[in-house]
Amino acid sequence: MAINYVPLDKNKHKELKVSAQAGFEFAKGSHLAAATIREFAQLAGSMPIVFIKDPQSGNYHVVAMLGTEQNTNFYVVDGKWQGPYVPMNIQRYPFDVRPDGDKLGVFFDENSDVVGDTGEALFTEDGEATEFLNKRQQFLSELANSEMLTQRFVKKVVELDLLEEIQVQLTYENGQQRNVTGMQSINEKKLRELDDAQVLEMHKNGFLGAIYATMVSLGQLNRLIELSNKTDMPIRNLQIRAAADAAKASQAQPTQAPQA
């Protein structure tokens, strides 16, 4: 059933409950999760962080890689999360914080399997938010603040022209090869060429540490190899390189597998 977020209303939804032990089956088809800057350190120890560009709006976003192809999340097996950290944008479900008129409001997916008449109540008999809902609202507020800071971070990275397109070449256990494209990461050479004033500014606003976290996180591509062993298409190995270098190699070896 399609996701359908609606505003949470204490009058309409006073009987609504949420199962807090439902697991992560809802995320099994998510191969990417929006990443926020305040969780980069935790994410970097669990999964790769990359930048992607929306082809329609031209805007850049930073995301955590949960799989190497659409509709496949390596981190969810039998509804259980396989890893030490769950991205905030996965944790928040079935809730979300979205514009509601001239302010932000709490929304929820009314089609979610975790929403119903059993579980944690959202409102008391008097129509007040329960402790459970208060904690969720606090979490959503922290997420919204982190997302706004993340937008500033991404804008600065793009402004400084620090991104380069990367490509991941996968080799599966059956010998099949596939290229994963459409991702960008920090160009280390361009980062080193920033002047002292730019580096100091990035350090003071916390962006420099965030940059290094995204760079270090690419080492977690090896975790994707490990987790793929529980899928129908185990990955034997992978190579990551700048897309420009991959293009040169492709020209030198015309028989190389085409991009996916």
PyMOL commands that set and color helices and strands:
alter all, ss='L'
color gray80, all
select helices_A, chain A and resi 25-27+37-44+88-91+131-159+188-192+196-204+207-228+243-252
alter helices_A, ss='H'
color red, helices_A
select strands_A, chain A and resi 5-7+17-18+32-34+49-53+60-65+76-77+80-81+95-100+103-109+115-116+120-121+163-172+177-186+235-242
alter strands_A, ss='S'
color yellow, strands_A
deselect
rebuild
show_as cartoon
